[in-house]
Amino acid sequence: MRTMKKIGIGTMAVIGSAVAVNAGARIVDKFRRKCFMDGFHMGEIVSGLTAAERFTKKYTVLMDKYNKLCEEYDDLENNYHEMLGYYGGDDE
């Protein structure tokens, strides 16, 4: 009978330890998942900001090129009018 009590107590201790380890593992798993999801959402936010920054950079580059083309066109138009005035032609 005494041996059965010792076996029962040992079994209960093993089961209790397993339950405690399982509960600890679940808590750690929930924490890791929460941290992962927080990091994932931060990654999405940073990705969105990076995409916006790339768009802004492309837009700025395109606007600079457009402004440069407009300036070149104005210069060419002024040169054309000067040449037209120099040679005495009519501008239609």
C-alpha positions as a Markdown table, in Angstrom:
| # | Residue | x | y | z |
|---|---|---|---|---|
| 1 | Met | 0.0 | 0.0 | 0.0 |
| 2 | Arg | 2.8 | 2.3 | 0.8 |
| 3 | Thr | 4.4 | 1.7 | -2.5 |
| 4 | Met | 1.2 | 2.5 | -4.3 |
| 5 | Lys | 0.9 | 5.8 | -2.4 |
| 6 | Lys | 4.5 | 6.7 | -3.5 |
| 7 | Ile | 3.7 | 5.7 | -7.1 |
| 8 | Gly | 0.5 | 7.8 | -7.0 |
| 9 | Ile | 2.3 | 10.8 | -5.5 |
| 10 | Gly | 5.1 | 10.5 | -8.1 |
| 11 | Thr | 2.6 | 10.2 | -10.9 |
| 12 | Met | 0.7 | 13.3 | -9.7 |
| 13 | Ala | 4.0 | 15.2 | -9.4 |
| 14 | Val | 4.9 | 14.2 | -13.0 |
| 15 | Ile | 1.4 | 15.2 | -14.2 |
| 16 | Gly | 1.5 | 18.5 | -12.3 |
| 17 | Ser | 5.0 | 19.3 | -13.7 |
| 18 | Ala | 3.7 | 18.5 | -17.2 |
| 19 | Val | 0.7 | 20.8 | -16.7 |
| 20 | Ala | 2.9 | 23.6 | -15.4 |
| 21 | Val | 5.3 | 23.2 | -18.3 |
| 22 | Asn | 2.4 | 23.1 | -20.8 |
| 23 | Ala | 0.8 | 26.3 | -19.2 |
| 24 | Gly | 4.2 | 28.0 | -19.3 |
| 25 | Ala | 4.7 | 27.0 | -23.0 |
| 26 | Arg | 1.2 | 28.4 | -23.9 |
| 27 | Ile | 2.0 | 31.7 | -22.2 |
| 28 | Val | 5.3 | 31.9 | -24.0 |
| 29 | Asp | 3.7 | 31.0 | -27.3 |
| 30 | Lys | 1.0 | 33.6 | -26.9 |
| 31 | Phe | 3.7 | 36.2 | -26.0 |
| 32 | Arg | 5.8 | 35.2 | -29.0 |
| 33 | Arg | 2.8 | 35.4 | -31.3 |
| 34 | Lys | 1.9 | 38.8 | -30.0 |
| 35 | Cys | 5.4 | 40.1 | -30.5 |
| 36 | Phe | 5.4 | 38.6 | -34.0 |
| 37 | Met | 2.2 | 40.3 | -34.9 |
| 38 | Asp | 3.3 | 43.6 | -33.5 |
| 39 | Gly | 6.5 | 43.3 | -35.5 |
| 40 | Phe | 4.4 | 42.3 | -38.6 |
| 41 | His | 2.2 | 45.3 | -38.2 |
| 42 | Met | 5.1 | 47.6 | -37.7 |
| 43 | Gly | 6.6 | 46.1 | -40.9 |
| 44 | Glu | 3.5 | 46.9 | -42.8 |
| 45 | Ile | 3.6 | 50.5 | -41.5 |
| 46 | Val | 7.2 | 50.9 | -42.4 |
| 47 | Ser | 6.5 | 49.4 | -45.8 |
| 48 | Gly | 3.7 | 51.9 | -46.4 |
| 49 | Leu | 6.0 | 54.7 | -45.4 |
| 50 | Thr | 8.7 | 53.4 | -47.7 |
| 51 | Ala | 6.3 | 53.1 | -50.6 |
| 52 | Ala | 5.1 | 56.7 | -50.0 |
| 53 | Glu | 8.7 | 57.9 | -49.9 |
| 54 | Arg | 9.5 | 56.1 | -53.1 |
| 55 | Phe | 6.4 | 57.6 | -54.8 |
| 56 | Thr | 7.4 | 61.1 | -53.5 |
| 57 | Lys | 10.9 | 60.6 | -54.8 |
| 58 | Lys | 9.6 | 59.5 | -58.2 |
| 59 | Tyr | 7.2 | 62.4 | -58.3 |
| 60 | Thr | 9.9 | 64.9 | -57.4 |
| 61 | Val | 12.2 | 63.5 | -60.1 |
| 62 | Leu | 9.5 | 63.6 | -62.7 |
| 63 | Met | 8.6 | 67.2 | -61.7 |
| 64 | Asp | 12.3 | 68.2 | -62.0 |
| 65 | Lys | 12.5 | 66.6 | -65.4 |
| 66 | Tyr | 9.3 | 68.3 | -66.5 |
| 67 | Asn | 10.4 | 71.7 | -65.2 |
| 68 | Lys | 13.8 | 71.3 | -67.1 |
| 69 | Leu | 11.9 | 70.4 | -70.3 |
| 70 | Cys | 9.7 | 73.5 | -69.9 |
| 71 | Glu | 12.7 | 75.7 | -69.4 |
| 72 | Glu | 14.4 | 74.2 | -72.5 |
| 73 | Tyr | 11.2 | 74.7 | -74.5 |
| 74 | Asp | 11.0 | 78.3 | -73.4 |
| 75 | Asp | 14.6 | 78.9 | -74.4 |
| 76 | Leu | 14.0 | 77.3 | -77.8 |
| 77 | Glu | 10.9 | 79.3 | -78.3 |
| 78 | Asn | 12.8 | 82.5 | -77.4 |
| 79 | Asn | 15.6 | 81.6 | -79.8 |
| 80 | Tyr | 13.0 | 80.8 | -82.5 |
| 81 | His | 11.4 | 84.2 | -82.1 |
| 82 | Glu | 14.7 | 86.0 | -82.1 |
| 83 | Met | 15.7 | 84.2 | -85.3 |
| 84 | Leu | 12.3 | 85.0 | -86.8 |
| 85 | Gly | 12.8 | 88.6 | -86.0 |
| 86 | Tyr | 16.3 | 88.6 | -87.3 |
| 87 | Tyr | 15.4 | 87.2 | -90.6 |
| 88 | Gly | 12.2 | 89.2 | -90.9 |
| 89 | Gly | 9.8 | 86.3 | -91.2 |
| 90 | Asp | 6.2 | 86.2 | -90.1 |
| 91 | Asp | 5.1 | 84.1 | -87.1 |
| 92 | Glu | 1.9 | 82.3 | -87.9 |
